[in-house]
């Protein structure tokens, strides 16, 4: 029996060696050889990352850098792929190109300004619209100056009646100023306060983003006919149309007809309404679009 046991020992030993060899091959198929010496690390290409240096290993027998094949063979053993110096150069070049492309994309992202969308638009509340309209109607110095100039031009165009003296002319000028101011204040309160609340529109003037003077002038003129709604979209300027027509009609209450000047009735209302268009276009172009730039340049000096 001892002889039979001794005869089976070589077979058992061979079986154990076979199992050990199979386990070693399976372990090498799952993990790549590691770089273990400083000389091997120094011999690796400079462009390889730390992860690539951990993945590639130097075969001590062949002297070539090796990596496992991405497709494992059917027999369970690991298939080794050898890379030459030119292969490493190609890998380094591809890595550099990818890094440059990422840098270019990041630079373009930094240079591109953020897109302006309606999501950043904040509409005015009803209270803000009415406060702004009240301020523009009664607390704006420019409104008083413009009204005085308009009243003086209108009074200068009146017929010079022989029985009127200087005191009468001054009184007529002040009356004309009061009439003009009342019409203007009514139009501002309605067109910039009441109707923007009703039609849900923004009464503020939106300056052009262009640097071309002609485009800026066209933009300013167009804002007489269109405006931005509370939803952020461009729409017909219903508030301005309604405010101008209502003020023109209400002016029949305090207007006064003079010799050769019929200022009461539907014809007079229509003329007042139509005259608001060229007046607002010039106001947008001169005072709202370009005057702020002129004031800024003067202050810099």
TABEL-V375136 format. One record per residue. SS is DSSP state (a for helix, b for strand, c for the rest). PSI is psi in radians with two decimals (NA if undefined). NEAR is the number of other C-alpha atoms within 12 Angstrom. Layout:
# TABEL-V375136
SS_PSI_NEAR / SS_PSI_NEAR
This chain:
# TABEL-V375136
c_-0.61_7 / a_-0.60_8 / a_-0.71_8 / a_-0.63_10 / a_-0.71_11 / a_-0.59_12 / a_-0.48_12 / a_-0.31_14 / a_-0.76_14 / a_-0.67_13 / a_-0.71_14 / a_-0.73_14 / a_-0.75_14 / a_-0.67_13 / a_-0.73_14 / a_-0.72_14 / a_-0.70_14 / a_-0.75_14 / a_-0.74_14 / a_-0.72_14 / a_-0.69_15 / a_-0.71_18 / a_-0.66_17 / a_-0.70_17 / a_-0.68_20 / a_-0.68_20 / a_-0.68_17 / a_-0.45_23 / a_-0.48_25 / a_-0.56_22 / c_2.55_22 / c_2.71_29 / c_2.50_27 / c_2.66_25 / c_2.11_26 / c_-0.20_18 / c_2.75_15 / a_-0.55_12 / a_-0.71_11 / a_-0.70_22 / a_-0.73_24 / a_-0.55_15 / a_-0.28_22 / c_2.64_32 / c_2.57_26 / c_-0.47_19 / c_-0.17_23 / c_2.39_25 / c_2.99_18 / a_-0.63_15 / a_-0.66_13 / a_-0.62_25 / a_-0.56_29 / a_-0.50_23 / a_-0.78_24 / c_2.56_33 / b_2.79_34 / b_2.11_32 / c_2.08_22 / c_-0.46_15 / c_-0.77_9 / c_-0.36_14 / c_0.26_16 / c_2.61_24 / b_2.41_34 / b_2.68_33 / b_2.66_31 / b_2.59_27 / c_2.43_21 / c_-0.33_14 / c_1.99_16 / c_2.45_17 / c_2.81_14 / c_-0.45_9 / c_-0.08_12 / c_-0.11_17 / c_2.85_21 / c_2.32_27 / c_2.15_23 / b_2.34_28 / b_2.21_23 / b_2.37_21 / b_2.31_25 / c_3.11_19 / a_-0.65_18 / a_-0.61_14 / a_-0.74_19 / a_-0.61_27 / a_-0.72_18 / a_-0.75_17 / a_-0.74_21 / a_-0.70_21 / a_-0.75_18 / a_-0.69_16 / a_-0.71_20 / a_-0.71_18 / a_-0.73_15 / a_-0.71_14 / a_-0.72_15 / a_-0.70_14 / a_-0.71_14 / a_-0.70_14 / a_-0.72_14 / a_-0.75_14 / a_-0.72_14 / a_-0.67_13 / a_-0.72_13 / a_-0.68_13 / a_-0.64_13 / a_-0.59_11 / a_-0.53_10 / c_2.22_11 / c_2.69_9 / c_2.41_10 / c_2.40_9 / c_2.09_11 / c_2.94_11 / a_-0.24_15 / a_-0.38_12 / a_-0.09_11 / c_2.30_16 / c_1.97_17 / c_2.80_24 / c_2.61_25 / c_2.95_20 / a_-0.71_23 / a_-0.70_16 / a_-0.67_20 / a_-0.77_31 / a_-0.69_26 / a_-0.71_22 / a_-0.70_27 / a_-0.72_32 / a_-0.73_25 / a_-0.74_20 / a_-0.51_28 / a_-0.66_30 / a_-0.34_23 / c_0.14_16 / c_2.05_19 / a_-0.60_13 / a_-0.58_18 / a_-0.69_26 / a_-0.70_22 / a_-0.80_17 / a_-0.67_21 / a_-0.71_29 / a_-0.74_24 / a_-0.77_20 / a_-0.71_25 / a_-0.68_29 / a_-0.72_24 / a_-0.74_16 / a_-0.74_22 / a_-0.58_26 / a_-0.45_16 / c_-0.07_17 / c_2.73_20 / c_2.41_16 / c_1.68_17 / c_2.44_15 / c_-0.49_9 / c_-0.09_10 / c_2.34_13 / c_-3.08_12 / a_-0.72_13 / a_-0.65_11 / a_-0.69_16 / a_-0.68_21 / a_-0.73_17 / a_-0.72_17 / a_-0.66_26 / a_-0.72_26 / a_-0.67_22 / a_-0.71_23 / a_-0.68_31 / a_-0.76_30 / a_-0.71_24 / a_-0.80_31 / a_-0.73_36 / a_-0.71_32 / a_-0.73_28 / a_-0.75_37 / a_-0.77_41 / a_-0.69_34 / a_-0.77_32 / a_-0.70_36 / a_-0.77_42 / a_-0.70_33 / a_-0.84_36 / a_-0.42_42 / a_-0.11_43 / a_-1.14_37 / a_-0.95_33 / a_-0.64_33 / a_-0.54_38 / a_-0.74_30 / a_-0.82_24 / a_-0.02_28 / c_1.00_30 / b_2.79_35 / c_2.08_42 / c_-0.09_41 / c_2.60_31 / c_2.32_29 / c_1.92_25 / c_2.72_28 / c_2.60_23 / c_-0.06_14 / c_2.71_14 / c_-0.09_14 / c_2.16_13 / a_-0.67_17 / a_-0.77_15 / a_-0.63_17 / a_-0.70_23 / a_-0.72_27 / a_-0.67_22 / a_-0.77_29 / a_-0.72_32 / a_-0.64_30 / a_-0.45_29 / c_-0.10_36 / c_-0.51_35 / c_-0.42_26 / b_2.77_25 / b_3.09_33 / b_2.32_33 / b_2.98_30 / c_-0.31_26 / c_0.01_20 / c_-0.02_21 / c_2.61_20 / b_2.35_20 / b_2.86_22 / b_2.52_22 / c_1.21_30 / a_-0.62_32 / a_-0.74_37 / a_-0.77_40 / a_-0.83_30 / a_-0.71_29 / a_-0.75_34 / a_-0.73_37 / a_-0.71_33 / a_-0.77_31 / a_-0.65_34 / a_-0.66_39 / a_-0.73_27 / a_-0.38_29 / c_-0.32_33 / c_-0.35_26 / c_-0.71_18 / c_-0.07_22 / c_2.76_28 / c_2.22_21 / c_2.50_18 / b_2.90_18 / c_2.10_12 / c_0.00_12 / b_1.76_18 / c_1.95_18 / c_0.21_25 / c_2.40_22 / c_3.11_20 / a_-0.64_17 / a_-0.77_16 / a_-0.65_23 / a_-0.77_26 / a_-0.68_23 / a_-0.71_22 / a_-0.71_31 / a_-0.80_29 / a_-0.52_18 / a_-0.29_17 / a_-0.41_31 / a_-0.96_23 / a_-0.56_19 / a_-0.76_21 / a_-0.59_27 / a_-0.82_25 / a_-0.65_24 / a_-0.72_24 / a_-0.77_31 / a_-0.89_31 / a_-0.87_22 / a_-0.59_24 / a_-0.58_28 / a_-0.85_33 / a_-0.46_25 / a_-0.70_17 / a_-0.63_16 / a_-0.70_18 / a_-0.74_15 / a_-0.68_14 / a_-0.71_11 / a_-0.68_11 / a_-0.68_10 / a_-0.56_9 / a_-0.54_8 / c_NA_7
